[in-house]
Amino acid sequence: MWNRGMLNLTGIQEDEVLGHVYDELPGDWPDLLLETAAQSTFESISEIAIKSKPRELQLIAYRVRLKDFGSACVVHLHDMSRRKQHTDRYIHQQRMESLGRLAGGIAHDFNNILTIIRGNALVLRNDESLSDKQRSVSESVIKATQKGAAMINRLLTFSKPQPFTPYPLDIANLVDETMSLVSHADWERIQVETEMEPDLPSVKGDANRLSQVLVNLFVNARDAMPEGGTLSVVVQRRNFLTPSELPQAGVDPGTYLLIAVSDTGVGIPRDVQDRIFEPFFTTKSTGKGTGLGLPNVHSIVKQHGGWVDLESSDGEGSTFTVYLPAAPED
């Protein structure tokens, strides 16, 4: 017997297993079953390649004697990768919430300081006794406080998203409109490819905030390809029927819209990927990134009931995938 769970987990069909002797089985199965046969019980946690991807699996096997049949080997296989993934995501979510509270406190204190600086600079600018040079300096201070205030607003968006009234949105149209908005002269070496699944359901959300998510992802993809490359955007429907199918904890099963933004750029090293959504963390060179773009992406998508995944390797490009729940059908 080879049940559906084993089929779904391993991708190995019944006819590849049933009726075969153990050393004809694919992959690592001959060694695992031979180990079981040598002992009455056997338990191990091993990393096994499943569909070309390494997965951490717990194997529990034991020998039993069946009436009118003789000796048999029973094998239970449990996918530890999904459990570990959920645990890692929960820990990451807790860390992000702690960082959000910290960022919110810093933002409020910093905003108070900037308010004092801006107020004094405005008073100086209006002083008729100032020379042109002094007035120019005061204008520079005011402009700097305006930039600081914009950064504070982005921090506050991450730490405590403001409520909004959701409306049905056509994501395919929003992707096209946002791409038209950001792609201009400095995109001449970037080839843009889009793939939109037809008859997609709408999502309920705020167009401005979701456009901000797309702008961040598109611009980051462009910046990751300084010598040029290909930016691909794929929009598809994805159904998650049960909680066990969901790659993200804390969200509900159902229909989601998937927006995958891929580039062929420099990629993101694996050792920093867990920090990529933290405020003020950036992989860009000094002066070229505030470290607030992706935290805002994470915050806005979470506020819409979705989540963001990242797949990347150093030197092999990146794919950011946004999942947004589809609006209920009338």
LUMBA-72861 format. One record per residue (C-alpha): residue in three letters; residue number from 1; x, y, z. Coordinates in steps of 0.5 Angstrom, whole numbers, padded with zeros to 4 digits. Layout:
BEGIN
{site "ALA", NUM, {X, Y, Z}}
...
# end
This chain:
BEGIN
{site "MET", 1, {0000, 0000, 0000}}
{site "TRP", 2, {0002, 0007, -0002}}
{site "ASN", 3, {-0003, 0012, 0001}}
{site "ARG", 4, {-0004, 0019, -0002}}
{site "GLY", 5, {0000, 0023, 0003}}
{site "MET", 6, {0006, 0019, 0001}}
{site "LEU", 7, {0004, 0021, -0006}}
{site "ASN", 8, {0003, 0028, -0005}}
{site "LEU", 9, {0009, 0029, 0000}}
{site "THR", 10, {0014, 0025, -0005}}
{site "GLY", 11, {0012, 0026, -0012}}
{site "ILE", 12, {0013, 0018, -0013}}
{site "GLN", 13, {0007, 0014, -0016}}
{site "GLU", 14, {0004, 0008, -0014}}
{site "ASP", 15, {0007, 0004, -0020}}
{site "GLU", 16, {0014, 0006, -0018}}
{site "VAL", 17, {0013, 0003, -0011}}
{site "LEU", 18, {0008, -0003, -0011}}
{site "GLY", 19, {0011, -0009, -0014}}
{site "HIS", 20, {0018, -0007, -0013}}
{site "VAL", 21, {0024, -0010, -0009}}
{site "TYR", 22, {0027, -0005, -0005}}
{site "ASP", 23, {0033, -0004, -0009}}
{site "GLU", 24, {0029, -0002, -0015}}
{site "LEU", 25, {0026, 0004, -0011}}
{site "PRO", 26, {0028, 0011, -0013}}
{site "GLY", 27, {0032, 0016, -0009}}
{site "ASP", 28, {0034, 0015, -0002}}
{site "TRP", 29, {0029, 0010, 0000}}
{site "PRO", 30, {0033, 0003, -0001}}
{site "ASP", 31, {0038, 0005, 0004}}
{site "LEU", 32, {0032, 0008, 0009}}
{site "LEU", 33, {0028, 0001, 0008}}
{site "LEU", 34, {0035, -0003, 0009}}
{site "GLU", 35, {0036, 0000, 0015}}
{site "THR", 36, {0029, -0001, 0018}}
{site "ALA", 37, {0030, -0008, 0016}}
{site "ALA", 38, {0036, -0009, 0020}}
{site "GLN", 39, {0032, -0007, 0026}}
{site "SER", 40, {0026, -0008, 0029}}
{site "THR", 41, {0024, -0001, 0030}}
{site "PHE", 42, {0028, 0005, 0027}}
{site "GLU", 43, {0027, 0013, 0027}}
{site "SER", 44, {0031, 0018, 0024}}
{site "ILE", 45, {0030, 0025, 0022}}
{site "SER", 46, {0034, 0026, 0015}}
{site "GLU", 47, {0034, 0031, 0010}}
{site "ILE", 48, {0032, 0028, 0003}}
{site "ALA", 49, {0031, 0031, -0004}}
{site "ILE", 50, {0024, 0031, -0005}}
{site "LYS", 51, {0022, 0034, -0012}}
{site "SER", 52, {0029, 0037, -0013}}
{site "LYS", 53, {0029, 0041, -0006}}
{site "PRO", 54, {0032, 0039, 0000}}
{site "ARG", 55, {0026, 0037, 0006}}
{site "GLU", 56, {0027, 0035, 0013}}
{site "LEU", 57, {0023, 0029, 0014}}
{site "GLN", 58, {0022, 0025, 0020}}
{site "LEU", 59, {0022, 0017, 0019}}
{site "ILE", 60, {0019, 0012, 0024}}
{site "ALA", 61, {0019, 0005, 0021}}
{site "TYR", 62, {0018, -0002, 0025}}
{site "ARG", 63, {0016, -0009, 0023}}
{site "VAL", 64, {0010, -0012, 0025}}
{site "ARG", 65, {0007, -0019, 0024}}
{site "LEU", 66, {0001, -0020, 0020}}
{site "LYS", 67, {-0004, -0025, 0020}}
{site "ASP", 68, {-0004, -0030, 0014}}
{site "PHE", 69, {0001, -0025, 0011}}
{site "GLY", 70, {0008, -0026, 0015}}
{site "SER", 71, {0013, -0020, 0017}}
{site "ALA", 72, {0011, -0013, 0014}}
{site "CYS", 73, {0015, -0006, 0015}}
{site "VAL", 74, {0011, 0000, 0016}}
{site "VAL", 75, {0014, 0007, 0015}}
{site "HIS", 76, {0011, 0013, 0017}}
{site "LEU", 77, {0014, 0020, 0014}}
{site "HIS", 78, {0013, 0026, 0017}}
{site "ASP", 79, {0015, 0033, 0014}}
{site "MET", 80, {0018, 0037, 0019}}
{site "SER", 81, {0020, 0042, 0014}}
{site "ARG", 82, {0013, 0045, 0014}}
{site "ARG", 83, {0013, 0045, 0022}}
{site "LYS", 84, {0020, 0048, 0022}}
{site "GLN", 85, {0017, 0054, 0017}}
{site "HIS", 86, {0011, 0055, 0021}}
{site "THR", 87, {0016, 0056, 0028}}
{site "ASP", 88, {0021, 0060, 0024}}
{site "ARG", 89, {0015, 0065, 0021}}
{site "TYR", 90, {0012, 0065, 0028}}
{site "ILE", 91, {0019, 0067, 0031}}
{site "HIS", 92, {0020, 0072, 0026}}
{site "GLN", 93, {0013, 0075, 0027}}
{site "GLN", 94, {0014, 0076, 0034}}
{site "ARG", 95, {0021, 0080, 0032}}
{site "MET", 96, {0017, 0084, 0027}}
{site "GLU", 97, {0012, 0086, 0032}}
{site "SER", 98, {0017, 0088, 0037}}
{site "LEU", 99, {0021, 0092, 0032}}
{site "GLY", 100, {0015, 0096, 0030}}
{site "ARG", 101, {0013, 0098, 0038}}
{site "LEU", 102, {0021, 0100, 0038}}
{site "ALA", 103, {0020, 0104, 0032}}
{site "GLY", 104, {0014, 0107, 0034}}
{site "GLY", 105, {0017, 0110, 0040}}
{site "ILE", 106, {0023, 0112, 0036}}
{site "ALA", 107, {0019, 0116, 0031}}
{site "HIS", 108, {0015, 0120, 0036}}
{site "ASP", 109, {0021, 0122, 0040}}
{site "PHE", 110, {0024, 0124, 0033}}
{site "ASN", 111, {0018, 0127, 0031}}
{site "ASN", 112, {0018, 0132, 0037}}
{site "ILE", 113, {0025, 0134, 0036}}
{site "LEU", 114, {0024, 0135, 0029}}
{site "THR", 115, {0018, 0140, 0030}}
{site "ILE", 116, {0022, 0144, 0035}}
{site "ILE", 117, {0028, 0145, 0030}}
{site "ARG", 118, {0023, 0146, 0024}}
{site "GLY", 119, {0019, 0151, 0028}}
{site "ASN", 120, {0026, 0155, 0030}}
{site "ALA", 121, {0028, 0155, 0023}}
{site "LEU", 122, {0021, 0158, 0021}}
{site "VAL", 123, {0022, 0163, 0026}}
{site "LEU", 124, {0029, 0165, 0023}}
{site "ARG", 125, {0027, 0165, 0016}}
{site "ASN", 126, {0022, 0170, 0017}}
{site "ASP", 127, {0027, 0175, 0021}}
{site "GLU", 128, {0028, 0181, 0016}}
{site "SER", 129, {0035, 0182, 0019}}
{site "LEU", 130, {0037, 0176, 0016}}
{site "SER", 131, {0042, 0176, 0010}}
{site "ASP", 132, {0041, 0172, 0004}}
{site "LYS", 133, {0046, 0167, 0006}}
{site "GLN", 134, {0043, 0166, 0013}}
{site "ARG", 135, {0036, 0165, 0010}}
{site "SER", 136, {0038, 0160, 0005}}
{site "VAL", 137, {0041, 0156, 0011}}
{site "SER", 138, {0034, 0156, 0014}}
{site "GLU", 139, {0031, 0154, 0008}}
{site "SER", 140, {0036, 0148, 0008}}
{site "VAL", 141, {0034, 0146, 0015}}
{site "ILE", 142, {0027, 0147, 0013}}
{site "LYS", 143, {0027, 0142, 0007}}
{site "ALA", 144, {0032, 0137, 0012}}
{site "THR", 145, {0026, 0137, 0017}}
{site "GLN", 146, {0021, 0135, 0011}}
{site "LYS", 147, {0025, 0129, 0009}}
{site "GLY", 148, {0026, 0127, 0016}}
{site "ALA", 149, {0018, 0128, 0017}}
{site "ALA", 150, {0017, 0124, 0011}}
{site "MET", 151, {0022, 0118, 0014}}
{site "ILE", 152, {0018, 0118, 0020}}
{site "ASN", 153, {0011, 0117, 0017}}
{site "ARG", 154, {0014, 0111, 0014}}
{site "LEU", 155, {0016, 0109, 0020}}
{site "LEU", 156, {0009, 0110, 0023}}
{site "THR", 157, {0006, 0106, 0017}}
{site "PHE", 158, {0011, 0100, 0019}}
{site "SER", 159, {0010, 0101, 0027}}
{site "LYS", 160, {0002, 0102, 0027}}
{site "PRO", 161, {-0001, 0102, 0020}}
{site "GLN", 162, {-0007, 0107, 0020}}
{site "PRO", 163, {-0014, 0104, 0018}}
{site "PHE", 164, {-0017, 0105, 0011}}
{site "THR", 165, {-0024, 0103, 0008}}
{site "PRO", 166, {-0023, 0097, 0003}}
{site "TYR", 167, {-0025, 0097, -0004}}
{site "PRO", 168, {-0026, 0092, -0009}}
{site "LEU", 169, {-0019, 0093, -0014}}
{site "ASP", 170, {-0017, 0090, -0020}}
{site "ILE", 171, {-0010, 0088, -0019}}
{site "ALA", 172, {-0008, 0087, -0026}}
{site "ASN", 173, {-0010, 0094, -0028}}
{site "LEU", 174, {-0006, 0096, -0021}}
{site "VAL", 175, {0000, 0093, -0023}}
{site "ASP", 176, {0000, 0096, -0030}}
{site "GLU", 177, {-0002, 0103, -0028}}
{site "THR", 178, {0004, 0102, -0023}}
{site "MET", 179, {0009, 0100, -0028}}
{site "SER", 180, {0007, 0105, -0032}}
{site "LEU", 181, {0008, 0110, -0027}}
{site "VAL", 182, {0015, 0108, -0025}}
{site "SER", 183, {0018, 0106, -0031}}
{site "HIS", 184, {0022, 0112, -0035}}
{site "ALA", 185, {0028, 0114, -0038}}
{site "ASP", 186, {0033, 0110, -0033}}
{site "TRP", 187, {0029, 0103, -0035}}
{site "GLU", 188, {0032, 0103, -0042}}
{site "ARG", 189, {0036, 0097, -0040}}
{site "ILE", 190, {0031, 0093, -0036}}
{site "GLN", 191, {0026, 0089, -0040}}
{site "VAL", 192, {0019, 0088, -0037}}
{site "GLU", 193, {0015, 0082, -0038}}
{site "THR", 194, {0008, 0081, -0035}}
{site "GLU", 195, {0004, 0075, -0034}}
{site "MET", 196, {-0003, 0076, -0032}}
{site "GLU", 197, {-0008, 0070, -0031}}
{site "PRO", 198, {-0015, 0071, -0034}}
{site "ASP", 199, {-0021, 0072, -0030}}
{site "LEU", 200, {-0018, 0074, -0024}}
{site "PRO", 201, {-0022, 0076, -0018}}
{site "SER", 202, {-0022, 0082, -0015}}
{site "VAL", 203, {-0018, 0084, -0008}}
{site "LYS", 204, {-0021, 0089, -0003}}
{site "GLY", 205, {-0016, 0094, -0001}}
{site "ASP", 206, {-0013, 0101, -0001}}
{site "ALA", 207, {-0011, 0102, -0008}}
{site "ASN", 208, {-0006, 0108, -0006}}
{site "ARG", 209, {-0002, 0103, -0001}}
{site "LEU", 210, {-0002, 0097, -0005}}
{site "SER", 211, {0001, 0101, -0011}}
{site "GLN", 212, {0006, 0103, -0006}}
{site "VAL", 213, {0008, 0096, -0005}}
{site "LEU", 214, {0009, 0095, -0012}}
{site "VAL", 215, {0013, 0101, -0013}}
{site "ASN", 216, {0018, 0099, -0008}}
{site "LEU", 217, {0018, 0092, -0011}}
{site "PHE", 218, {0019, 0094, -0018}}
{site "VAL", 219, {0024, 0100, -0016}}
{site "ASN", 220, {0028, 0095, -0012}}
{site "ALA", 221, {0028, 0090, -0017}}
{site "ARG", 222, {0031, 0095, -0022}}
{site "ASP", 223, {0036, 0097, -0017}}
{site "ALA", 224, {0038, 0090, -0016}}
{site "MET", 225, {0040, 0090, -0024}}
{site "PRO", 226, {0045, 0096, -0025}}
{site "GLU", 227, {0048, 0093, -0031}}
{site "GLY", 228, {0041, 0091, -0034}}
{site "GLY", 229, {0036, 0085, -0034}}
{site "THR", 230, {0029, 0082, -0034}}
{site "LEU", 231, {0024, 0084, -0029}}
{site "SER", 232, {0018, 0079, -0029}}
{site "VAL", 233, {0011, 0080, -0026}}
{site "VAL", 234, {0006, 0074, -0025}}
{site "VAL", 235, {-0001, 0075, -0023}}
{site "GLN", 236, {-0004, 0069, -0021}}
{site "ARG", 237, {-0010, 0066, -0017}}
{site "ARG", 238, {-0008, 0061, -0012}}
{site "ASN", 239, {-0013, 0056, -0008}}
{site "PHE", 240, {-0011, 0054, -0001}}
{site "LEU", 241, {-0017, 0049, 0002}}
{site "THR", 242, {-0014, 0047, 0009}}
{site "PRO", 243, {-0010, 0051, 0014}}
{site "SER", 244, {-0004, 0045, 0013}}
{site "GLU", 245, {-0004, 0048, 0005}}
{site "LEU", 246, {-0002, 0055, 0008}}
{site "PRO", 247, {0005, 0057, 0008}}
{site "GLN", 248, {0004, 0062, 0013}}
{site "ALA", 249, {0001, 0062, 0020}}
{site "GLY", 250, {-0005, 0066, 0022}}
{site "VAL", 251, {-0008, 0067, 0016}}
{site "ASP", 252, {-0015, 0064, 0013}}
{site "PRO", 253, {-0015, 0058, 0008}}
{site "GLY", 254, {-0019, 0061, 0001}}
{site "THR", 255, {-0017, 0064, -0005}}
{site "TYR", 256, {-0011, 0069, -0006}}
{site "LEU", 257, {-0008, 0073, -0011}}
{site "LEU", 258, {-0001, 0072, -0012}}
{site "ILE", 259, {0004, 0077, -0015}}
{site "ALA", 260, {0011, 0075, -0016}}
{site "VAL", 261, {0016, 0080, -0018}}
{site "SER", 262, {0022, 0077, -0020}}
{site "ASP", 263, {0029, 0080, -0023}}
{site "THR", 264, {0035, 0077, -0026}}
{site "GLY", 265, {0040, 0082, -0021}}
{site "VAL", 266, {0045, 0081, -0016}}
{site "GLY", 267, {0041, 0077, -0011}}
{site "ILE", 268, {0040, 0077, -0003}}
{site "PRO", 269, {0045, 0073, 0001}}
{site "ARG", 270, {0042, 0067, 0005}}
{site "ASP", 271, {0045, 0070, 0011}}
{site "VAL", 272, {0041, 0076, 0011}}
{site "GLN", 273, {0034, 0074, 0008}}
{site "ASP", 274, {0031, 0073, 0015}}
{site "ARG", 275, {0032, 0081, 0016}}
{site "ILE", 276, {0030, 0084, 0010}}
{site "PHE", 277, {0024, 0086, 0013}}
{site "GLU", 278, {0027, 0089, 0019}}
{site "PRO", 279, {0027, 0097, 0019}}
{site "PHE", 280, {0033, 0101, 0017}}
{site "PHE", 281, {0036, 0094, 0015}}
{site "THR", 282, {0038, 0095, 0007}}
{site "THR", 283, {0043, 0091, 0003}}
{site "LYS", 284, {0044, 0097, -0002}}
{site "SER", 285, {0050, 0101, -0001}}
{site "THR", 286, {0051, 0107, 0004}}
{site "GLY", 287, {0046, 0113, 0002}}
{site "LYS", 288, {0042, 0109, -0003}}
{site "GLY", 289, {0037, 0106, 0001}}
{site "THR", 290, {0033, 0108, 0008}}
{site "GLY", 291, {0031, 0101, 0010}}
{site "LEU", 292, {0024, 0103, 0010}}
{site "GLY", 293, {0021, 0100, 0004}}
{site "LEU", 294, {0021, 0093, 0005}}
{site "PRO", 295, {0018, 0094, 0012}}
{site "ASN", 296, {0013, 0098, 0009}}
{site "VAL", 297, {0011, 0093, 0004}}
{site "HIS", 298, {0011, 0087, 0010}}
{site "SER", 299, {0006, 0092, 0014}}
{site "ILE", 300, {0001, 0094, 0008}}
{site "VAL", 301, {0001, 0087, 0006}}
{site "LYS", 302, {0000, 0084, 0013}}
{site "GLN", 303, {-0006, 0089, 0014}}
{site "HIS", 304, {-0009, 0087, 0008}}
{site "GLY", 305, {-0009, 0080, 0011}}
{site "GLY", 306, {-0004, 0077, 0006}}
{site "TRP", 307, {0004, 0076, 0007}}
{site "VAL", 308, {0010, 0076, 0003}}
{site "ASP", 309, {0015, 0071, 0001}}
{site "LEU", 310, {0022, 0072, -0001}}
{site "GLU", 311, {0026, 0067, -0006}}
{site "SER", 312, {0033, 0069, -0007}}
{site "SER", 313, {0041, 0067, -0008}}
{site "ASP", 314, {0047, 0071, -0008}}
{site "GLY", 315, {0048, 0073, -0015}}
{site "GLU", 316, {0042, 0069, -0018}}
{site "GLY", 317, {0036, 0074, -0018}}
{site "SER", 318, {0030, 0075, -0013}}
{site "THR", 319, {0023, 0074, -0013}}
{site "PHE", 320, {0018, 0077, -0008}}
{site "THR", 321, {0012, 0074, -0008}}
{site "VAL", 322, {0006, 0078, -0005}}
{site "TYR", 323, {-0001, 0074, -0003}}
{site "LEU", 324, {-0007, 0078, -0002}}
{site "PRO", 325, {-0014, 0075, 0000}}
{site "ALA", 326, {-0019, 0075, -0006}}
{site "ALA", 327, {-0025, 0079, -0005}}
{site "PRO", 328, {-0031, 0074, -0003}}
{site "GLU", 329, {-0036, 0073, -0009}}
{site "ASP", 330, {-0043, 0076, -0009}}
# end
